């Protein structure tokens, strides 16, 4: 009877050794997907707020500041926000564009796969007003 229990215990250990890495990878994959989704929402929000402020004020500095302040969950640098068009001499038909790019690095690496991360991009376009 003791021999039968020892074989069962050994089978449980082997099964756990096979299944546990897959479960850990699944959990970390869910966490990384959540981080990437949150960063994507923040980048989109930053582009939207930046173009809104830029189209109203026609000041690139204020548009960039609004975009940087809107992305509170990620750390954008001023170089990540590119503003085009909408100069102060243009008529109201001109469009303001704000492009926000963010390099997302993964916290957890996937074994046997090399990732440098992904670049998340969002563009906001709005008619210049004011």
C-alpha positions as CSV (number, residue, x, y, z in Angstrom):
1,X,0.0,0.0,0.0
2,X,2.8,2.4,0.8
3,X,4.4,1.7,-2.6
4,X,1.2,2.8,-4.3
5,X,1.1,6.1,-2.4
6,X,4.8,6.8,-3.3
7,X,4.0,6.3,-7.0
8,X,0.9,8.6,-6.7
9,X,3.0,11.3,-5.0
10,X,5.7,11.1,-7.7
11,X,3.0,11.4,-10.4
12,X,1.6,14.5,-8.8
13,X,5.1,16.1,-8.6
14,X,5.7,15.4,-12.3
15,X,2.2,16.8,-13.3
16,X,2.9,19.9,-11.2
17,X,6.3,20.4,-12.8
18,X,4.7,20.3,-16.3
19,X,1.6,22.5,-15.5
20,X,3.0,25.1,-13.1
21,X,5.2,26.9,-15.7
22,X,2.3,27.2,-18.1
23,X,0.1,28.6,-15.4
24,X,2.7,31.1,-14.3
25,X,3.2,32.2,-18.0
26,X,-0.5,32.6,-18.3
27,X,-0.8,34.8,-15.2
28,X,2.2,37.0,-16.3
29,X,0.8,37.2,-19.8
30,X,-2.5,38.6,-18.4
31,X,-0.6,41.1,-16.3
32,X,1.4,42.3,-19.3
33,X,-1.7,42.5,-21.5
34,X,-3.3,44.7,-18.9
35,X,-0.3,47.0,-18.7
36,X,-0.2,47.3,-22.5
37,X,-4.0,48.0,-22.7
38,X,-3.7,50.7,-19.9
39,X,-0.7,52.3,-21.7
40,X,-2.6,52.3,-25.0
41,X,-5.6,54.1,-23.4
42,X,-3.2,56.7,-21.8
43,X,-1.5,57.3,-25.2
44,X,-4.9,57.8,-26.9
45,X,-6.1,60.1,-24.1
46,X,-2.9,62.2,-24.3
47,X,-3.2,62.6,-28.1
48,X,-6.9,63.7,-27.7
49,X,-6.2,66.2,-24.9
50,X,-3.1,67.6,-26.6
51,X,-4.9,68.2,-29.9
52,X,-7.9,69.7,-28.1
53,X,-5.7,72.2,-26.3
54,X,-3.5,72.9,-29.3
55,X,-6.5,73.5,-31.7
56,X,-8.1,76.0,-29.2
57,X,-5.0,77.9,-28.1
58,X,-2.8,77.5,-31.3
59,X,0.2,77.3,-28.9
60,X,2.3,74.2,-29.4
61,X,3.8,74.5,-25.9
62,X,0.3,74.4,-24.3
63,X,-0.7,71.5,-26.5
64,X,2.4,69.5,-25.6
65,X,1.9,70.3,-21.9
66,X,-1.7,69.2,-22.0
67,X,-0.7,65.9,-23.7
68,X,2.0,65.2,-21.1
69,X,-0.3,66.0,-18.2
70,X,-3.0,63.8,-19.6
71,X,-0.8,60.7,-19.5
72,X,-0.5,60.2,-15.8
73,X,-0.1,56.4,-15.8
74,X,2.9,56.4,-18.2
75,X,6.0,58.5,-18.4
76,X,6.0,60.5,-21.6
77,X,8.9,62.7,-22.5
78,X,8.3,66.0,-24.5
79,X,10.0,64.3,-27.5
80,X,7.2,61.7,-27.6
81,X,4.6,64.3,-28.5
82,X,4.8,65.8,-32.1
83,X,2.5,68.7,-33.0
84,X,2.0,69.8,-36.6
85,X,0.0,72.5,-38.5
86,X,-2.4,75.0,-36.8
87,X,-0.1,78.0,-36.9
88,X,-1.5,81.3,-35.6
89,X,-1.8,82.9,-39.1
90,X,-3.9,80.0,-40.6
91,X,-7.6,80.3,-41.1
92,X,-10.2,78.2,-39.2
93,X,-10.1,75.4,-41.9
94,X,-6.6,74.3,-40.9
95,X,-6.3,71.1,-38.9
96,X,-4.2,70.5,-35.8
97,X,-2.5,67.1,-35.5
98,X,-0.9,65.6,-32.4
99,X,1.1,62.4,-32.7
100,X,2.0,60.6,-29.4
101,X,4.4,57.6,-29.5
102,X,5.3,55.6,-26.4
103,X,7.8,52.7,-26.2
104,X,6.4,50.1,-23.8
105,X,8.9,47.7,-22.3
106,X,7.7,44.4,-21.0
107,X,8.5,43.7,-17.4
108,X,8.5,39.9,-17.7
109,X,10.4,38.3,-20.5
110,X,9.1,35.3,-22.3
111,X,11.6,32.3,-22.3
112,X,13.2,31.6,-25.6
113,X,11.7,34.8,-27.2
114,X,13.4,38.1,-27.3
115,X,11.2,41.2,-27.2
116,X,12.4,44.8,-27.0
117,X,8.9,46.0,-26.4
118,X,6.3,47.6,-28.5
119,X,5.7,51.2,-29.7
120,X,2.2,52.4,-29.0
121,X,1.0,55.3,-31.2
122,X,-2.0,57.6,-31.3
123,X,-2.9,60.6,-33.4
124,X,-5.4,63.3,-32.6
125,X,-6.8,65.5,-35.4
126,X,-9.0,68.5,-34.8
127,X,-10.0,71.6,-36.7
128,X,-8.3,74.7,-35.5
129,X,-10.6,77.1,-33.7
130,X,-10.4,80.2,-31.6
